[in-house]
Amino acid sequence: MINVHNLKVVVIGGGTGSFVVLSGLKKYINHITALVSMADDGGSTGVLRDELGVLPPGDVRQCLVALSESPNMRELLNYRFDEGSLSGHSFGNIFLTALEKMTGSFADAIKMASEILDINGHCVIPSTLDKVTLVVNDGEKDIRHEREVRVATFANQYPHVWLEPESKPNQEALDAIAKADLVVIAPGGLYESLGATLVLPDFGRVLKQSSAKKVYICNLMNQERHTANFSVTDYADELERLAGAKFLDDVVYNNNMPSEGLLKRYALKGEHPVIIDNMPGRHYRLHGTDLLSHTIWHNKSTSDPLADQRALIRHDADKLARYVLAMCA
C-alpha cells in the first residue's frame, strides 16, 4: 500500500486551476511543487512587468495563497487596492515584486516568500526564469501577449504557440518533474498558462521520460474564442501536441452537469460544457466522475470583467484531490 502523504507531487498550471488543485492536495500531501507559467502580462502583473521589469508575480501569488495554512496571510496576499496610485494592484503582487528587487532574483524572492508564509514541505517554481512573451498564430495572424491571447477570437483552432524570445526552461522545474511520483496538469487556459509552459524546450521530453503518473484534470467549460465544441480528448490531445510528446497516463473529467440556470448564464457568453467522449485508440485512460463544486464562487480580486462569471462554475478541490490520490493508492 502506497502512503499517498509522502508522494512527491508536481502541479503544472497557473491561475484559478492551479489554486483549486493545490488547495485540495495540500490537505493530503506533504510535498507539493507548483510549476507556474511566466507569460502572464495582464492586469496588475502586466503593469509591474512593464514598469519595473520584473517577472510576473500574479500566478505565483495564487499558488502561494493556495499552499499557505494561514487564513490571515491568504487574505493579505489577495488584498487588492481600489483607490489611489495602487488601484488594481494586489498586495501579494507588490510583495513579490519588492522581494525580487531586494534579492535580485525571482526564484529567491519566491523562496523567501515561502519562508515568510511558512509553506512547509511545499514550493513554487517558475517554469522559466527568462522574461518571455506568449505568441499564438491562429493561421492568419500572430497574437502577442497573454492578455491579448486571452480575449482574442482564433480564426482557426489548433494554433501554433511559442514564446519570444526563445527561452530555456528552469532546470529546477525539469528536475522536479523527473523526481516526481505524480504530475497533475491543472485545468486552465489551454493556450495561455498551460501552453506557455508546455512549449518550453525539454518540458515534453522530461514529462514523457518521467516515471511519475501523469494526470490531466480537464476543464469544465469550453471557451467560445478558443475551444468551442472541444471534447475531453480534444483537450488532452492538444496538451500533448503543444508539448510535442505523448506523456499522459490518465485524463479525469467531470460528468456531473451544473444547473440549467448556471449553464444559461455561461451560454450568454458562448461558453458551454466540455463534450464528454470516449474516442478509441488513445494511449491514456479516461475517468469520468463528479468533480463539480456546489459552492457559488464570486471572484472579487480581479479587474477582469469576465472573471466573476467564470468563477461561478468550479471544480471541487477536495473531490478532485481525493479522486486523483485514490488512483495512486
PyMOL commands that set and color helices and strands:
alter all, ss='L'
color gray80, all
select helices_A, chain A and resi 4-6+15-25+43-52+58-67+71-78+84-86+91-103+106-117+146-151+171-179+190-198+203-209+224-227+232-243+260-267+307-310+317-328
alter helices_A, ss='H'
color red, helices_A
select strands_A, chain A and resi 8-13+31-36+123-126+133-137+142-144+160-164+182-185+213-217+250-254+285-289
alter strands_A, ss='S'
color yellow, strands_A
deselect
rebuild
show_as cartoon
